[in-house]
């Protein structure tokens, strides 16, 4: 202020008042905005934010139902649920996945393969905020370490769950199938409500066919969680409904016997109870440990199984399609008799070969020099190819196709067996469509002894044999004996659809069975060695299926042929012949002759069932490991 001027206090006061007024207005404006915002949040949107707050605090979690158990006919547990502790990760709640996985590897014993499998699962389609398993079967020490470091790992949890376990491992892998994690395609097909919280689904076998019955009904629980999504307490709970337990026709003792007999070979054995159609044993050897697939098999383990030349993953009993060879001669006899193309009295001369119209190519009998004069009974007992060459040519493909179709060839006739193949029952229409060629008489000749285009599975051979044992009455093969749970057996099992095979002359069945008995007990029967000293009457038929065709005049010599090019050995039988309680089909790949290799195995199966397991004895110790079977001499002695 210049010298001589006086201070203007009035102006300063006005300036101060204006500044106070402006500040007051600003403060009131700010307060107004604050009050308006509070009114908007607390009054106008109270309900909305209350709901959002509850969602953050309370969550609805699905509870997977315990999967139903599977028992054999004697209530021996074949598939159970084992509690395990697993480390799971919810990716949406993990801020840095790489850092989290590195830290988990330092805390737990998690291999690089586990990390690779986890990363593959991350790339698969899954439900939002669903937990992805990283490591299974934690021990107490690992659980304790995770509890210590839990606060450092958002999105990571240790969860207890029930995981399928098969105590008999490879013994039941092909029959029961197995469960595995739900993949992208299955997730799209499954009901999202029923399968909320369920990570596993039946992949094959009984586990797949009866998935609906085994799965059960999902439960729910309302839980209070903290800001990290971790459960603090359960507010409300609706318990899941366990799946139905299943009791199968299978007898684990007979199943073990089948594996024992085939140990060290490649083959299959199917045993059926003729009256019920119940599958007593269904063995495909070699097998695999189904437990490896439940929580995810490692790359190296899967490669070892899938690239093995013995194909342990291949179910030979249901999917192996082989030329049935002479095992279909009893069915051909039924066709020839009922269609009036032959009689029991009709005889032919067998010089050791057959020629269509007496000229052209020679179709050789398995017996050099021939059988001489043979009728139908001796043709079955001695497996005379020449008789059936002649019969097949005279019947033609249409008649053979009509009757073999009624025995179940060329289609899946099983009632509840998942994955069974249809085989191939050729017809003239089929050859025209597939091969673009007419059906020649030579095709009928080949088909008459189960060679040529025809293919059948061991299950089909056992089924057709059971039809013969029942004199044409069908009992479609089935795995389920009883369902134990909310649904009755009739509700979960499909209805039978196959019609019985009724012949013009019912006594023809008796003669066919007598001819099959002559195979085992006759003086010239091809299975007489296997049937010797039997305590019961057996009706059987041997077969040998060529893996490759011999040129005319060329002689089969097993020693000069690579092992995998040798003939397949087959045998079908049922016993006791007058009151059948078991029908068996055996195939040994590259095993040589049916009567020398497969027939003894069928005899041992029937002995085990009729003399040991149903003779009032206590069940064997089923916890013993499988032991190697007795080796059988491979030879080729019949047709």
PEPE-V955075 format. One record per pair of residues at least 12 apart in sequence whose ideal C-beta (glycine too) atoms are under 6 Angstrom apart, sorted by the first residue. I is the first residue (numbers start at 1). J is the second residue. D is the distance in whole Angstrom. If there is no record, write none. Layout:
I;J;D, I;J;D
This chain:
57;224;6, 58;222;6, 58;224;6, 59;223;6, 59;225;5, 60;220;6, 60;222;6, 61;221;5, 61;223;6, 62;196;4, 62;197;3, 62;218;5, 62;220;6, 63;197;6, 63;219;4, 63;221;6, 63;240;5, 64;197;4, 64;198;5, 65;216;3, 65;217;6, 65;218;6, 65;240;4, 65;241;6, 65;242;6, 66;81;6, 66;162;6, 66;242;4, 67;81;6, 67;214;5, 67;243;5, 68;214;4, 68;243;3, 68;244;5, 68;245;5, 69;245;5, 70;246;5, 71;247;5, 72;248;6, 72;250;5, 72;251;6, 72;252;5, 73;249;6, 73;251;5, 73;481;6, 74;619;6, 76;252;5, 76;622;6, 78;172;5, 79;166;6, 79;176;6, 80;165;5, 81;162;4, 82;163;6, 82;165;4, 83;162;6, 84;136;6, 84;137;5, 84;163;5, 85;138;4, 85;143;6, 85;158;6, 85;160;5, 86;133;5, 86;136;5, 86;159;6, 87;134;5, 87;135;5, 87;158;6, 88;131;4, 88;133;5, 88;157;5, 88;159;5, 89;132;5, 89;134;6, 89;155;6, 89;156;5, 90;129;6, 90;131;5, 90;155;5, 92;129;5, 93;154;6, 93;155;3, 93;229;6, 94;155;4, 101;115;6, 107;145;5, 107;149;5, 108;142;5, 110;135;5, 113;298;6, 114;135;6, 117;296;6, 118;134;5, 124;184;6, 125;184;4, 136;295;5, 143;158;6, 146;158;5, 154;228;5, 163;294;6, 164;179;5, 164;294;5, 166;290;5, 166;291;6, 169;289;4, 170;287;4, 170;288;6, 170;289;5, 171;255;6, 171;259;6, 173;287;5, 173;288;5, 173;290;4, 174;284;4, 174;287;6, 174;315;5, 175;282;4, 176;205;5, 176;206;5, 177;204;3, 177;205;2, 177;206;6, 177;207;4, 177;208;5, 178;203;6, 178;207;6, 178;290;4, 178;293;5, 179;200;5, 179;202;5, 179;207;5, 179;294;6, 180;203;5, 180;293;5, 181;199;6, 182;201;5, 186;201;6, 194;218;6, 196;218;5, 197;218;6, 204;419;6, 205;418;6, 206;479;5, 208;418;5, 209;416;5, 209;418;4, 213;244;4, 213;492;5, 214;243;4, 215;243;5, 216;241;5, 216;242;5, 216;243;4, 217;241;4, 218;240;6, 219;238;5, 219;239;5, 219;240;3, 220;238;5, 221;234;5, 221;237;4, 222;235;4, 222;236;4, 244;483;5, 244;485;3, 244;487;6, 245;484;4, 245;485;6, 246;483;6, 247;481;5, 247;482;4, 248;479;5, 248;481;6, 249;278;3, 249;279;6, 249;481;5, 251;280;5, 252;622;5, 253;613;6, 253;620;5, 254;280;5, 254;281;4, 254;609;6, 255;281;5, 257;608;5, 258;281;5, 258;283;4, 259;283;5, 259;626;6, 260;629;5, 261;601;5, 261;604;6, 261;629;5, 262;285;4, 263;628;5, 263;629;4, 265;588;5, 266;310;6, 266;589;4, 267;285;6, 267;587;5, 267;588;4, 267;589;5, 268;284;5, 268;316;4, 268;317;4, 268;458;4, 268;587;5, 269;283;5, 269;586;5, 270;282;5, 270;317;5, 270;458;5, 270;459;5, 270;462;4, 270;585;5, 271;582;6, 271;584;5, 271;605;6, 272;462;5, 272;466;5, 272;477;6, 272;583;5, 274;466;4, 274;469;4, 274;470;5, 274;580;4, 274;583;5, 276;475;6, 277;475;3, 277;476;5, 277;477;5, 277;478;5, 279;477;6, 279;479;5, 282;317;5, 284;315;5, 284;316;4, 284;317;5, 286;310;5, 286;312;4, 287;312;6, 288;305;6, 288;312;5, 288;313;6, 317;458;5, 317;459;6, 318;419;5, 318;420;5, 318;459;6, 319;421;5, 320;457;6, 321;421;6, 321;423;5, 321;455;4, 321;457;6, 322;545;5, 322;568;6, 323;450;6, 323;451;5, 323;545;4, 324;450;4, 324;456;4, 325;450;4, 325;543;3, 325;544;5, 325;545;4, 325;570;5, 326;383;5, 326;449;6, 326;543;4, 326;639;5, 327;461;6, 327;541;5, 327;543;4, 327;570;5, 327;572;5, 328;450;5, 329;380;6, 329;388;6, 330;468;6, 330;512;5, 330;516;6, 330;541;6, 331;407;5, 331;464;6, 332;388;6, 332;448;6, 333;376;6, 333;512;6, 334;512;6, 335;400;6, 335;403;3, 336;391;5, 337;508;5, 338;503;5, 338;504;6, 339;399;5, 341;394;5, 341;395;5, 342;391;6, 344;376;5, 344;511;6, 347;373;5, 347;375;5, 348;387;6, 348;390;6, 349;373;6, 350;370;4, 350;371;4, 350;374;6, 350;384;6, 350;386;4, 351;370;5, 352;365;5, 352;368;6, 352;369;5, 352;370;4, 354;386;5, 354;389;4, 356;441;5, 363;389;5, 363;445;5, 365;385;4, 365;386;5, 366;385;6, 366;638;6, 366;639;3, 371;384;5, 374;387;5, 377;515;5, 380;515;4, 381;515;6, 381;518;4, 381;519;5, 381;522;5, 381;525;5, 382;524;5, 383;526;5, 383;638;5, 383;639;4, 385;449;5, 385;639;5, 388;448;4, 388;449;5, 389;445;5, 389;448;6, 392;444;5, 392;445;5, 392;448;2, 393;441;5, 393;444;5, 393;445;6, 396;444;6, 397;428;5, 397;439;5, 397;444;5, 401;427;5, 404;425;6, 406;501;5, 407;464;4, 407;467;6, 408;460;6, 408;463;5, 408;464;6, 409;425;5, 409;456;6, 409;460;6, 410;423;6, 410;425;3, 413;463;6, 413;476;6, 413;498;6, 414;477;5, 415;476;4, 415;478;4, 415;494;6, 416;478;5, 416;479;6, 416;480;6, 417;479;6, 420;459;6, 421;457;5, 423;455;5, 423;456;4, 423;457;5, 423;460;6, 424;455;4, 426;453;4, 458;585;5, 458;587;5, 461;572;5, 461;585;4, 462;583;6, 462;585;4, 463;477;5, 465;572;4, 465;574;6, 465;583;5, 466;583;4, 469;574;4, 469;580;4, 469;583;5, 471;509;4, 472;500;5, 472;501;4, 472;502;6, 473;500;5, 474;498;5, 474;500;5, 476;496;5, 476;498;6, 480;493;5, 513;539;5, 513;577;6, 516;539;4, 516;540;6, 516;541;6, 517;537;6, 517;539;5, 517;577;5, 519;540;5, 519;541;6, 520;538;4, 520;540;5, 526;542;5, 526;595;5, 526;638;4, 527;540;5, 527;542;5, 527;595;5, 527;599;5, 530;599;4, 530;600;5, 530;603;5, 536;575;5, 536;576;4, 537;576;5, 537;577;4, 538;573;6, 538;575;5, 539;574;6, 539;577;4, 540;573;3, 541;572;5, 542;571;5, 542;594;4, 542;595;4, 542;599;6, 542;638;5, 543;570;4, 543;594;5, 544;567;5, 544;593;6, 544;594;5, 545;568;4, 546;567;6, 547;565;5, 548;565;6, 558;592;6, 558;636;6, 563;590;6, 564;590;6, 566;590;4, 567;592;6, 567;636;6, 568;587;6, 568;589;6, 569;588;4, 569;591;4, 569;592;5, 569;593;6, 569;594;5, 569;597;4, 569;598;4, 570;587;5, 570;594;5, 570;598;6, 571;586;5, 571;594;5, 571;598;4, 571;599;5, 571;602;5, 572;585;5, 573;602;5, 575;606;5, 582;606;6, 582;609;5, 584;602;5, 584;605;5, 586;598;4, 586;601;5, 586;602;5, 591;634;6, 592;634;4, 592;635;5, 592;636;5, 593;635;5, 593;636;4, 593;637;4, 593;638;6, 595;637;6, 595;638;5, 596;635;5, 596;637;5, 597;632;5, 597;634;6
